[in-house]
Amino acid sequence: MYASPEYIQKAGKPLMPDDLAKHSWLGFVGHEDFSTIELMHHIENSYCYQPPYRMRFNDLNSLVCHVQEGLGVAVLPDLEVQHLVKSEKLIKLLPEWQLNRLPLYALTIDRKQSYKVQRVLKALKEFFS
């Protein structure tokens, strides 16, 4: 979950999952797994939240831009926004809480995989595990 520094300054930083209900949410359309937020903590009980989305997007770039502009909080893929976090354009919220993992699929044209495709699939499995 991410927000811009401007949004945090205006709306406050959530310190616990219960604080999430006080925030404006931006969401992603197209996959049901993105509509409910399930958070896990190594000590605390898990927390499930269905945010009332202010706006929903079918394009990840649009969603990221709106979060950067300070219009709300959103669940964003870490790999897509890590450069924005490093440059302090986005802030990761509740970093000690983890979201449920989502499945990732790699599709190929046919079942016969060339050596290059096999190597790429192996590297992806290692990277994401």
MMTF fields as JSON, N, C-alpha, C and O atoms, coordinates in Angstrom:
{
  "mmtfVersion": "1.0.0",
  "mmtfProducer": "UNKNOWN",
  "numBonds": 515,
  "numAtoms": 516,
  "numGroups": 129,
  "numChains": 1,
  "numModels": 1,
  "chainsPerModel": [1],
  "groupsPerChain": [129],
  "chainIdList": ["A"],
  "bondAtomList": [4, 2, 8, 6, 12, 10, 16, 14, 20, 18, 24, 22, 28, 26, 32, 30, 36, 34, 40, 38, 44, 42, 48, 46, 52, 50, 56, 54, 60, 58, 64, 62, 68, 66, 72, 70, 76, 74, 80, 78, 84, 82, 88, 86, 92, 90, 96, 94, 100, 98, 104, 102, 108, 106, 112, 110, 116, 114, 120, 118, 124, 122, 128, 126, 132, 130, 136, 134, 140, 138, 144, 142, 148, 146, 152, 150, 156, 154, 160, 158, 164, 162, 168, 166, 172, 170, 176, 174, 180, 178, 184, 182, 188, 186, 192, 190, 196, 194, 200, 198, 204, 202, 208, 206, 212, 210, 216, 214, 220, 218, 224, 222, 228, 226, 232, 230, 236, 234, 240, 238, 244, 242, 248, 246, 252, 250, 256, 254, 260, 258, 264, 262, 268, 266, 272, 270, 276, 274, 280, 278, 284, 282, 288, 286, 292, 290, 296, 294, 300, 298, 304, 302, 308, 306, 312, 310, 316, 314, 320, 318, 324, 322, 328, 326, 332, 330, 336, 334, 340, 338, 344, 342, 348, 346, 352, 350, 356, 354, 360, 358, 364, 362, 368, 366, 372, 370, 376, 374, 380, 378, 384, 382, 388, 386, 392, 390, 396, 394, 400, 398, 404, 402, 408, 406, 412, 410, 416, 414, 420, 418, 424, 422, 428, 426, 432, 430, 436, 434, 440, 438, 444, 442, 448, 446, 452, 450, 456, 454, 460, 458, 464, 462, 468, 466, 472, 470, 476, 474, 480, 478, 484, 482, 488, 486, 492, 490, 496, 494, 500, 498, 504, 502, 508, 506, 512, 510],
  "bondOrderList": [1, 1, 1, 1, 1, 1, 1, 1, 1, 1, 1, 1, 1, 1, 1, 1, 1, 1, 1, 1, 1, 1, 1, 1, 1, 1, 1, 1, 1, 1, 1, 1, 1, 1, 1, 1, 1, 1, 1, 1, 1, 1, 1, 1, 1, 1, 1, 1, 1, 1, 1, 1, 1, 1, 1, 1, 1, 1, 1, 1, 1, 1, 1, 1, 1, 1, 1, 1, 1, 1, 1, 1, 1, 1, 1, 1, 1, 1, 1, 1, 1, 1, 1, 1, 1, 1, 1, 1, 1, 1, 1, 1, 1, 1, 1, 1, 1, 1, 1, 1, 1, 1, 1, 1, 1, 1, 1, 1, 1, 1, 1, 1, 1, 1, 1, 1, 1, 1, 1, 1, 1, 1, 1, 1, 1, 1, 1, 1],
  "groupList": [{"groupName": "MET", "atomNameList": ["N", "CA", "C", "O"], "elementList": ["N", "C", "C", "O"], "formalChargeList": [0, 0, 0, 0], "bondAtomList": [1, 0, 2, 1, 3, 2], "bondOrderList": [1, 1, 2], "singleLetterCode": "M", "chemCompType": "L-PEPTIDE LINKING"}, {"groupName": "TYR", "atomNameList": ["N", "CA", "C", "O"], "elementList": ["N", "C", "C", "O"], "formalChargeList": [0, 0, 0, 0], "bondAtomList": [1, 0, 2, 1, 3, 2], "bondOrderList": [1, 1, 2], "singleLetterCode": "Y", "chemCompType": "L-PEPTIDE LINKING"}, {"groupName": "ALA", "atomNameList": ["N", "CA", "C", "O"], "elementList": ["N", "C", "C", "O"], "formalChargeList": [0, 0, 0, 0], "bondAtomList": [1, 0, 2, 1, 3, 2], "bondOrderList": [1, 1, 2], "singleLetterCode": "A", "chemCompType": "L-PEPTIDE LINKING"}, {"groupName": "SER", "atomNameList": ["N", "CA", "C", "O"], "elementList": ["N", "C", "C", "O"], "formalChargeList": [0, 0, 0, 0], "bondAtomList": [1, 0, 2, 1, 3, 2], "bondOrderList": [1, 1, 2], "singleLetterCode": "S", "chemCompType": "L-PEPTIDE LINKING"}, {"groupName": "PRO", "atomNameList": ["N", "CA", "C", "O"], "elementList": ["N", "C", "C", "O"], "formalChargeList": [0, 0, 0, 0], "bondAtomList": [1, 0, 2, 1, 3, 2], "bondOrderList": [1, 1, 2], "singleLetterCode": "P", "chemCompType": "L-PEPTIDE LINKING"}, {"groupName": "GLU", "atomNameList": ["N", "CA", "C", "O"], "elementList": ["N", "C", "C", "O"], "formalChargeList": [0, 0, 0, 0], "bondAtomList": [1, 0, 2, 1, 3, 2], "bondOrderList": [1, 1, 2], "singleLetterCode": "E", "chemCompType": "L-PEPTIDE LINKING"}, {"groupName": "ILE", "atomNameList": ["N", "CA", "C", "O"], "elementList": ["N", "C", "C", "O"], "formalChargeList": [0, 0, 0, 0], "bondAtomList": [1, 0, 2, 1, 3, 2], "bondOrderList": [1, 1, 2], "singleLetterCode": "I", "chemCompType": "L-PEPTIDE LINKING"}, {"groupName": "GLN", "atomNameList": ["N", "CA", "C", "O"], "elementList": ["N", "C", "C", "O"], "formalChargeList": [0, 0, 0, 0], "bondAtomList": [1, 0, 2, 1, 3, 2], "bondOrderList": [1, 1, 2], "singleLetterCode": "Q", "chemCompType": "L-PEPTIDE LINKING"}, {"groupName": "LYS", "atomNameList": ["N", "CA", "C", "O"], "elementList": ["N", "C", "C", "O"], "formalChargeList": [0, 0, 0, 0], "bondAtomList": [1, 0, 2, 1, 3, 2], "bondOrderList": [1, 1, 2], "singleLetterCode": "K", "chemCompType": "L-PEPTIDE LINKING"}, {"groupName": "GLY", "atomNameList": ["N", "CA", "C", "O"], "elementList": ["N", "C", "C", "O"], "formalChargeList": [0, 0, 0, 0], "bondAtomList": [1, 0, 2, 1, 3, 2], "bondOrderList": [1, 1, 2], "singleLetterCode": "G", "chemCompType": "PEPTIDE LINKING"}, {"groupName": "LEU", "atomNameList": ["N", "CA", "C", "O"], "elementList": ["N", "C", "C", "O"], "formalChargeList": [0, 0, 0, 0], "bondAtomList": [1, 0, 2, 1, 3, 2], "bondOrderList": [1, 1, 2], "singleLetterCode": "L", "chemCompType": "L-PEPTIDE LINKING"}, {"groupName": "ASP", "atomNameList": ["N", "CA", "C", "O"], "elementList": ["N", "C", "C", "O"], "formalChargeList": [0, 0, 0, 0], "bondAtomList": [1, 0, 2, 1, 3, 2], "bondOrderList": [1, 1, 2], "singleLetterCode": "D", "chemCompType": "L-PEPTIDE LINKING"}, {"groupName": "HIS", "atomNameList": ["N", "CA", "C", "O"], "elementList": ["N", "C", "C", "O"], "formalChargeList": [0, 0, 0, 0], "bondAtomList": [1, 0, 2, 1, 3, 2], "bondOrderList": [1, 1, 2], "singleLetterCode": "H", "chemCompType": "L-PEPTIDE LINKING"}, {"groupName": "TRP", "atomNameList": ["N", "CA", "C", "O"], "elementList": ["N", "C", "C", "O"], "formalChargeList": [0, 0, 0, 0], "bondAtomList": [1, 0, 2, 1, 3, 2], "bondOrderList": [1, 1, 2], "singleLetterCode": "W", "chemCompType": "L-PEPTIDE LINKING"}, {"groupName": "PHE", "atomNameList": ["N", "CA", "C", "O"], "elementList": ["N", "C", "C", "O"], "formalChargeList": [0, 0, 0, 0], "bondAtomList": [1, 0, 2, 1, 3, 2], "bondOrderList": [1, 1, 2], "singleLetterCode": "F", "chemCompType": "L-PEPTIDE LINKING"}, {"groupName": "VAL", "atomNameList": ["N", "CA", "C", "O"], "elementList": ["N", "C", "C", "O"], "formalChargeList": [0, 0, 0, 0], "bondAtomList": [1, 0, 2, 1, 3, 2], "bondOrderList": [1, 1, 2], "singleLetterCode": "V", "chemCompType": "L-PEPTIDE LINKING"}, {"groupName": "THR", "atomNameList": ["N", "CA", "C", "O"], "elementList": ["N", "C", "C", "O"], "formalChargeList": [0, 0, 0, 0], "bondAtomList": [1, 0, 2, 1, 3, 2], "bondOrderList": [1, 1, 2], "singleLetterCode": "T", "chemCompType": "L-PEPTIDE LINKING"}, {"groupName": "ASN", "atomNameList": ["N", "CA", "C", "O"], "elementList": ["N", "C", "C", "O"], "formalChargeList": [0, 0, 0, 0], "bondAtomList": [1, 0, 2, 1, 3, 2], "bondOrderList": [1, 1, 2], "singleLetterCode": "N", "chemCompType": "L-PEPTIDE LINKING"}, {"groupName": "CYS", "atomNameList": ["N", "CA", "C", "O"], "elementList": ["N", "C", "C", "O"], "formalChargeList": [0, 0, 0, 0], "bondAtomList": [1, 0, 2, 1, 3, 2], "bondOrderList": [1, 1, 2], "singleLetterCode": "C", "chemCompType": "L-PEPTIDE LINKING"}, {"groupName": "ARG", "atomNameList": ["N", "CA", "C", "O"], "elementList": ["N", "C", "C", "O"], "formalChargeList": [0, 0, 0, 0], "bondAtomList": [1, 0, 2, 1, 3, 2], "bondOrderList": [1, 1, 2], "singleLetterCode": "R", "chemCompType": "L-PEPTIDE LINKING"}],
  "groupTypeList": [0, 1, 2, 3, 4, 5, 1, 6, 7, 8, 2, 9, 8, 4, 10, 0, 4, 11, 11, 10, 2, 8, 12, 3, 13, 10, 9, 14, 15, 9, 12, 5, 11, 14, 3, 16, 6, 5, 10, 0, 12, 12, 6, 5, 17, 3, 1, 18, 1, 7, 4, 4, 1, 19, 0, 19, 14, 17, 11, 10, 17, 3, 10, 15, 18, 12, 15, 7, 5, 9, 10, 9, 15, 2, 15, 10, 4, 11, 10, 5, 15, 7, 12, 10, 15, 8, 3, 5, 8, 10, 6, 8, 10, 10, 4, 5, 13, 7, 10, 17, 19, 10, 4, 10, 1, 2, 10, 16, 6, 11, 19, 8, 7, 3, 1, 8, 15, 7, 19, 15, 10, 8, 2, 10, 8, 5, 14, 14, 3],
  "groupIdList": [1, 2, 3, 4, 5, 6, 7, 8, 9, 10, 11, 12, 13, 14, 15, 16, 17, 18, 19, 20, 21, 22, 23, 24, 25, 26, 27, 28, 29, 30, 31, 32, 33, 34, 35, 36, 37, 38, 39, 40, 41, 42, 43, 44, 45, 46, 47, 48, 49, 50, 51, 52, 53, 54, 55, 56, 57, 58, 59, 60, 61, 62, 63, 64, 65, 66, 67, 68, 69, 70, 71, 72, 73, 74, 75, 76, 77, 78, 79, 80, 81, 82, 83, 84, 85, 86, 87, 88, 89, 90, 91, 92, 93, 94, 95, 96, 97, 98, 99, 100, 101, 102, 103, 104, 105, 106, 107, 108, 109, 110, 111, 112, 113, 114, 115, 116, 117, 118, 119, 120, 121, 122, 123, 124, 125, 126, 127, 128, 129],
  "secStructList": [7, 3, 3, 7, 2, 2, 2, 2, 2, 2, 2, 7, 7, 7, 7, 1, 4, 4, 4, 4, 4, 4, 1, 7, 3, 3, 3, 3, 7, 1, 7, 4, 4, 4, 6, 1, 3, 3, 3, 3, 7, 1, 1, 1, 7, 7, 3, 3, 3, 7, 7, 7, 3, 3, 3, 3, 3, 1, 7, 2, 2, 2, 2, 2, 2, 2, 2, 2, 6, 6, 1, 7, 5, 5, 7, 7, 7, 2, 2, 2, 2, 2, 2, 2, 2, 2, 6, 6, 1, 1, 3, 3, 1, 1, 6, 6, 1, 3, 3, 7, 7, 7, 7, 7, 7, 7, 7, 7, 1, 1, 1, 7, 7, 7, 2, 2, 2, 2, 2, 2, 2, 2, 2, 2, 2, 2, 2, 2, 7],
  "xCoordList": [0.846, 0.0, 0.895, 1.871, 0.536, 1.371, 0.532, -0.648, 1.184, 0.591, 1.727, 2.892, 1.388, 2.403, 2.665, 1.816, 3.831, 4.106, 3.073, 2.698, 2.617, 1.607, 0.293, -0.342, -0.099, -1.333, -1.184, -2.09, -0.052, 0.199, 0.189, -0.331, 0.754, 0.769, -0.652, -0.977, -1.491, -2.866, -3.779, -4.572, -3.67, -4.617, -4.07, -4.831, -2.766, -2.162, -1.709, -2.236, -0.734, -0.175, -0.861, -0.906, -1.393, -2.005, -0.935, 0.114, -1.205, -0.261, -0.675, 0.159, -1.979, -2.537, -3.561, -4.081, -3.861, -4.827, -6.186, -6.83, -6.63, -7.924, -7.941, -9.005, -6.778, -6.681, -6.972, -7.234, -6.934, -7.126, -8.516, -8.695, -9.491, -10.869, -11.005, -11.988, -10.05, -10.106, -9.536, -9.488, -9.106, -8.388, -9.181, -10.076, -8.827, -9.395, -8.634, -7.404, -9.355, -8.747, -8.902, -9.958, -7.84, -7.835, -7.588, -6.752, -8.311, -8.204, -7.948, -7.927, -7.753, -7.474, -8.647, -9.069, -9.175, -10.304, -9.765, -8.675, -10.517, -10.16, -9.793, -9.76, -9.519, -9.186, -9.766, -9.459, -10.601, -11.298, -10.33, -10.646, -9.146, -8.175, -7.701, -7.175, -7.873, -7.409, -8.454, -8.151, -9.669, -10.707, -10.739, -11.149, -10.322, -10.266, -8.811, -7.973, -8.528, -7.163, -7.065, -7.768, -6.18, -5.908, -4.481, -3.531, -4.347, -3.029, -2.676, -3.515, -1.419, -0.932, 0.258, 1.038, 0.367, 1.447, 1.999, 1.253, 3.284, 3.884, 3.454, 3.619, 2.907, 2.456, 0.945, 0.249, 0.455, -0.959, -1.856, -1.383, -3.165, -4.142, -4.224, -3.954, -4.59, -4.738, -5.902, -6.78, -5.884, -6.874, -7.384, -6.596, -8.688, -9.302, -10.129, -10.884, -9.972, -10.645, -11.099, -10.339, -12.338, -12.911, -13.069, -14.065, -12.082, -12.158, -13.25, -13.512, -13.883, -14.798, -13.943, -13.443, -13.787, -12.875, -13.456, -14.601, -12.651, -13.0, -12.975, -13.853, -11.945, -11.802, -11.152, -10.382, -11.479, -10.851, -10.317, -10.907, -9.204, -8.497, -8.292, -8.141, -8.29, -7.978, -6.572, -6.193, -5.809, -4.446, -3.552, -3.785, -2.53, -1.658, -0.926, -0.764, -0.485, 0.223, -0.663, -0.2, -1.924, -2.86, -3.056, -3.09, -3.181, -3.343, -2.129, -2.281, -0.936, 0.295, 0.368, 0.717, 0.049, 0.09, -0.87, -0.523, -2.063, -3.039, -2.602, -2.844, -1.965, -1.432, -0.307, -0.247, 0.57, 1.658, 1.128, 1.737, 0.002, -0.582, -1.298, -1.81, -1.332, -1.906, -3.403, -4.038, -3.988, -5.439, -5.92, -7.126, -4.997, -5.423, -4.357, -3.209, -4.782, -3.948, -4.305, -5.46, -3.308, -3.588, -2.619, -1.503, -3.078, -2.201, -1.52, -2.185, -0.182, 0.599, 1.673, 2.147, 2.065, 3.133, 4.475, 4.889, 5.136, 6.418, 7.422, 8.089, 7.536, 8.531, 8.261, 9.193, 6.994, 6.632, 6.916, 7.128, 6.921, 7.052, 8.295, 8.455, 9.171, 10.353, 11.208, 11.802, 11.275, 12.046, 11.387, 12.081, 10.072, 9.359, 9.525, 9.538, 9.651, 9.893, 11.314, 11.528, 12.278, 13.671, 13.828, 14.618, 13.076, 13.147, 12.178, 12.003, 11.553, 10.649, 9.421, 8.873, 8.99, 7.747, 6.547, 5.413, 6.796, 5.756, 6.284, 7.488, 5.367, 5.697, 4.944, 3.742, 5.659, 5.016, 4.338, 4.952, 3.071, 2.291, 2.266, 2.236, 2.279, 2.245, 3.244, 2.847, 4.519, 5.499, 5.677, 6.167, 5.285, 5.415, 4.277, 4.312, 3.284, 2.162, 2.38, 2.879, 2.006, 2.184, 0.825, -0.101, 0.723, -0.486, -0.449, 0.62, -1.628, -1.698, -0.968, -1.044, -0.275, 0.412, -0.603, -1.582, -0.344, -1.203, -0.479, 0.75, -1.232, -0.578, 0.014, -0.496, 1.087, 1.748, 1.904, 2.376, 1.514, 1.577, 2.461, 2.442, 3.228, 4.028, 3.464, 3.47, 2.988, 2.395, 3.367, 4.066, 3.399, 4.238, 3.354, 2.218, 3.88, 3.093, 2.708, 1.568, 3.644, 3.331, 4.092, 4.879, 3.843, 4.462, 5.941, 6.685, 6.364, 7.779, 8.499, 8.272, 9.351, 10.025, 11.493, 12.193, 11.935, 13.341, 14.184, 13.659, 15.457, 16.379, 16.266, 16.275, 16.159, 16.06, 14.796, 14.841, 13.683, 12.426, 12.521, 12.056, 13.108, 13.286, 14.122, 13.808, 15.177, 16.055, 15.318, 15.46, 14.536, 13.778, 12.756, 12.622, 12.039, 11.051, 11.719, 11.185, 12.865, 13.6, 14.018, 13.884, 14.528, 14.941, 13.754, 13.88, 12.604, 11.407, 10.973, 10.619, 10.998, 10.623, 11.544, 11.087, 12.839, 13.806, 13.613, 13.685, 13.371, 13.218, 11.98, 12.041, 10.858, 9.612, 9.362, 8.365, 10.233, 9.993, 10.554, 10.44],
  "yCoordList": [-1.16, 0.0, 1.228, 1.315, 2.163, 3.347, 4.612, 4.595, 5.714, 7.043, 8.03, 7.715, 9.213, 10.25, 10.985, 10.989, 11.607, 12.415, 13.528, 13.838, 14.124, 15.187, 14.652, 15.304, 13.456, 12.863, 12.576, 12.867, 12.01, 11.689, 12.963, 12.963, 14.021, 15.295, 15.808, 16.346, 15.639, 16.131, 15.216, 15.703, 13.893, 12.953, 12.204, 11.569, 12.272, 11.542, 10.158, 9.591, 9.627, 8.308, 7.237, 7.352, 6.2, 5.127, 4.39, 4.032, 4.17, 3.467, 2.026, 1.167, 1.775, 0.434, 0.187, 1.144, -1.072, -1.354, -0.686, -0.315, -0.527, 0.13, 1.56, 2.082, 2.192, 3.561, 3.651, 4.742, 2.531, 2.545, 3.04, 3.591, 2.845, 3.265, 4.781, 5.277, 5.518, 6.981, 7.585, 8.807, 6.741, 7.245, 7.073, 6.234, 7.888, 7.789, 6.705, 6.671, 5.826, 4.679, 4.767, 5.129, 4.431, 4.297, 2.826, 2.195, 2.28, 0.838, 0.471, 1.318, -0.809, -1.38, -2.249, -3.116, -2.037, -2.798, -4.007, -3.959, -5.058, -6.156, -7.446, -8.493, -7.411, -8.635, -8.552, -7.625, -9.515, -9.5, -9.525, -9.006, -10.132, -10.205, -8.838, -8.702, -7.812, -6.477, -5.662, -4.552, -6.168, -5.359, -5.502, -4.567, -6.635, -6.829, -6.869, -7.504, -6.183, -6.121, -7.027, -6.837, -8.015, -8.906, -8.666, -8.832, -8.275, -7.985, -9.016, -9.404, -9.445, -10.38, -9.762, -8.996, -10.115, -9.622, -10.82, -11.743, -10.814, -11.968, -12.091, -13.154, -11.026, -11.078, -10.856, -11.586, -9.854, -9.463, -10.422, -11.207, -10.341, -11.095, -10.518, -9.334, -11.335, -10.819, -9.839, -9.845, -9.006, -7.927, -7.934, -7.967, -7.903, -7.899, -6.616, -6.249, -5.946, -4.664, -4.533, -4.808, -4.113, -3.861, -2.35, -1.788, -1.684, -0.216, 0.278, -0.34, 1.395, 2.044, 2.901, 3.956, 2.446, 3.126, 4.441, 4.51, 5.464, 6.785, 6.759, 7.313, 6.101, 5.915, 4.559, 4.073, 3.946, 2.687, 2.842, 3.536, 2.193, 2.327, 0.966, -0.048, 0.963, -0.274, -0.224, -1.081, 0.786, 0.959, 1.261, 2.226, 0.432, 0.59, 1.922, 2.537, 2.376, 3.667, 4.82, 5.719, 4.797, 5.842, 5.8, 6.838, 4.607, 4.452, 5.006, 5.759, 4.647, 5.127, 6.652, 7.302, 7.221, 8.685, 9.386, 10.407, 8.843, 9.458, 9.345, 10.255, 8.237, 8.112, 9.132, 9.793, 9.26, 10.242, 11.66, 12.476, 11.953, 13.294, 13.568, 14.666, 12.577, 12.794, 12.609, 13.164, 11.828, 11.658, 10.499, 10.313, 9.71, 8.617, 7.567, 7.715, 6.497, 5.34, 4.219, 4.089, 3.401, 2.262, 1.122, 1.327, -0.077, -1.243, -1.254, -1.3, -1.212, -1.165, -2.245, -2.589, -2.785, -3.795, -3.159, -2.15, -3.772, -3.245, -3.023, -1.989, -3.976, -3.857, -2.672, -2.073, -2.338, -1.235, 0.136, 1.101, 0.227, 1.545, 1.706, 2.729, 0.715, 0.815, 2.037, 2.627, 2.422, 3.623, 4.891, 5.853, 4.9, 6.047, 6.11, 7.194, 4.96, 4.921, 5.417, 6.197, 4.967, 5.396, 6.902, 7.547, 7.456, 8.9, 9.688, 10.894, 8.989, 9.581, 10.246, 11.189, 9.759, 10.245, 9.463, 9.936, 8.251, 7.441, 6.907, 6.717, 6.669, 6.122, 4.805, 4.729, 3.782, 2.494, 2.591, 3.01, 2.2, 2.28, 0.934, -0.121, 0.987, -0.21, -1.274, -2.405, -0.927, -1.861, -3.147, -4.141, -3.143, -4.353, -5.351, -6.476, -4.935, -5.798, -6.263, -5.509, -7.498, -8.065, -8.348, -8.817, -8.06, -8.385, -9.847, -10.446, -10.409, -11.761, -11.823, -10.888, -12.901, -13.069, -13.411, -14.119, -12.897, -13.181, -14.134, -14.115, -14.968, -15.894, -15.154, -14.115, -15.7, -15.145, -16.28, -17.361, -16.039, -17.056, -16.585, -15.412, -17.503, -17.236, -18.132, -19.358, -17.517, -18.258, -18.331, -17.366, -19.494, -19.669, -20.101, -20.531, -19.985, -20.304, -21.775, -22.111, -22.641, -24.072, -24.746, -24.112, -26.034, -26.771, -27.061, -27.319, -27.022, -27.228, -25.915, -24.918, -25.933, -24.696, -24.755, -25.726, -23.718, -23.636, -23.476, -23.205, -23.644, -23.492, -22.091, -21.938, -21.066, -19.688, -19.496, -18.878, -20.025, -19.889, -20.629, -20.123, -21.802, -22.561, -21.773, -21.752, -21.131, -20.346, -19.13, -18.805, -18.467, -17.304, -17.728, -17.069, -18.809, -19.29, -19.676, -19.401, -20.3, -20.668, -19.417, -19.362, -18.413, -17.171, -16.457, -15.912, -16.459, -15.837, -16.553, -15.912, -17.868, -18.632, -18.317, -18.132, -18.253, -17.938, -16.52, -16.282, -15.591, -14.188, -13.989, -13.288, -14.604, -14.366, -15.309, -15.153, -16.27, -17.175, -16.618, -17.25],
  "zCoordList": [0.0, 0.0, 0.0, 0.744, -0.849, -1.038, -1.082, -1.432, -0.713, -0.83, -1.067, -0.826, -1.536, -1.758, -0.452, 0.439, -0.331, 0.865, 1.059, 2.19, -0.036, 0.051, 0.635, 1.464, 0.187, 0.709, 2.209, 2.99, 2.605, 4.008, 4.865, 5.981, 4.344, 5.067, 5.275, 6.333, 4.262, 4.308, 5.14, 5.946, 4.946, 5.551, 6.76, 7.491, 6.977, 8.091, 7.656, 6.7, 8.364, 8.037, 8.883, 10.108, 8.243, 9.039, 9.835, 9.3, 11.107, 11.971, 12.226, 12.509, 12.121, 12.301, 11.197, 10.626, 10.884, 9.82, 10.01, 9.029, 11.253, 11.49, 10.953, 10.62, 10.866, 10.357, 8.867, 8.36, 8.154, 6.699, 6.303, 5.217, 7.176, 6.876, 6.793, 6.243, 7.319, 7.318, 6.038, 5.898, 5.107, 3.936, 2.644, 2.55, 1.652, 0.309, -0.432, -0.398, -1.098, -1.768, -3.276, -3.794, -3.953, -5.402, -5.69, -5.045, -6.655, -6.895, -8.335, -9.228, -8.533, -9.843, -10.254, -9.488, -11.435, -11.967, -12.725, -13.294, -12.726, -13.614, -12.927, -13.575, -11.647, -10.944, -9.543, -8.793, -9.189, -7.906, -6.719, -5.648, -6.909, -5.817, -5.375, -4.271, -6.212, -5.852, -5.105, -4.668, -4.942, -4.315, -2.793, -2.106, -2.253, -0.811, -0.379, -1.019, 0.711, 1.219, 2.437, 3.429, 2.345, 3.471, 3.929, 3.165, 5.182, 5.746, 6.818, 7.631, 6.799, 7.793, 8.529, 7.962, 9.786, 10.64, 11.4, 11.727, 11.683, 12.352, 13.82, 14.418, 14.405, 15.799, 15.903, 16.608, 15.202, 15.281, 14.498, 13.676, 14.772, 13.989, 12.587, 12.387, 11.622, 10.259, 10.214, 11.076, 9.194, 9.062, 7.63, 6.685, 7.47, 6.145, 6.007, 6.908, 4.867, 4.664, 3.218, 2.289, 3.039, 1.717, 1.586, 2.042, 0.959, 0.892, -0.055, -1.087, 0.303, -0.639, -1.587, -1.198, -2.799, -3.723, -4.216, -4.663, -4.125, -4.652, -6.17, -6.833, -6.712, -8.157, -8.393, -7.565, -9.555, -9.946, -11.361, -12.189, -11.624, -12.9, -13.549, -12.868, -14.874, -15.588, -16.183, -16.981, -15.787, -16.264, -15.065, -14.337, -14.865, -13.702, -13.707, -12.653, -14.864, -14.933, -14.473, -13.77, -14.863, -14.419, -12.911, -12.25, -12.382, -10.938, -10.203, -9.241, -10.641, -9.999, -10.076, -9.09, -11.219, -11.376, -10.417, -9.823, -10.267, -9.363, -7.902, -7.107, -7.552, -6.193, -5.995, -4.958, -6.969, -6.893, -6.73, -6.039, -7.36, -7.292, -5.967, -5.752, -5.09, -3.768, -3.669, -2.771, -4.588, -4.582, -3.73, -3.569, -3.178, -2.317, -2.126, -2.545, -1.474, -1.143, -2.107, -2.512, -2.477, -3.352, -3.07, -2.592, -3.379, -3.377, -4.733, -5.768, -4.731, -5.96, -5.909, -4.826, -7.061, -7.076, -6.694, -7.266, -5.721, -5.229, -6.348, -6.386, -7.256, -8.325, -9.245, -9.782, -9.424, -10.319, -9.725, -10.459, -8.393, -7.761, -6.894, -6.228, -6.893, -6.021, -6.338, -5.436, -7.61, -7.966, -7.413, -7.084, -7.31, -6.746, -5.226, -4.645, -4.594, -3.151, -2.868, -1.94, -3.667, -3.472, -3.675, -2.985, -4.618, -4.865, -3.975, -4.148, -3.023, -2.032, -2.642, -2.071, -3.796, -4.405, -3.903, -3.982, -3.38, -2.752, -1.427, -1.252, -0.503, 0.804, 0.971, 0.72, 1.394, 1.678, 3.035, 4.016, 3.085, 4.31, 5.03, 4.397, 6.334, 7.183, 6.7, 6.419, 6.601, 6.039, 6.836, 6.3, 8.114, 8.915, 8.669, 9.168, 7.906, 7.528, 6.089, 5.254, 5.81, 4.477, 3.838, 4.5, 2.558, 1.81, 1.385, 1.267, 1.159, 0.614, -0.716, -1.513, -0.955, -2.242, -3.327, -3.09, -4.504, -5.653, -6.586, -6.665, -7.295, -8.218, -9.414, -9.834, -9.948, -11.13, -12.13, -11.778, -13.363, -14.398, -15.545, -15.917, -16.095, -17.29, -18.4, -18.283, -19.453, -20.558, -21.723, -22.033, -22.361, -23.542, -24.708, -24.513, -25.899, -27.095, -27.144, -27.462, -26.834, -26.826, -25.688, -24.986, -25.523, -24.422, -24.666, -23.72, -25.902, -26.215, -25.953, -26.637, -24.972, -24.592, -24.991, -24.703, -25.645, -26.013, -24.749, -23.669, -24.896, -23.765, -23.166, -21.945, -24.019, -23.532, -22.686, -21.623, -23.161, -22.423, -21.097, -20.075, -21.094, -19.851, -18.842, -17.652, -19.318, -18.438, -17.873, -16.694, -18.713, -18.249, -17.202, -16.171, -17.448, -16.486, -15.161, -14.086, -15.247, -14.031, -13.258, -12.036, -13.979, -13.327, -12.678, -11.581, -13.353, -12.771, -11.502, -10.512, -11.53, -10.332, -9.176, -8.048, -9.443, -8.393, -7.872, -6.666, -8.768, -8.378, -7.504, -6.494, -7.886, -7.192, -6.012, -5.307, -5.787, -4.653, -3.37, -2.32]
}
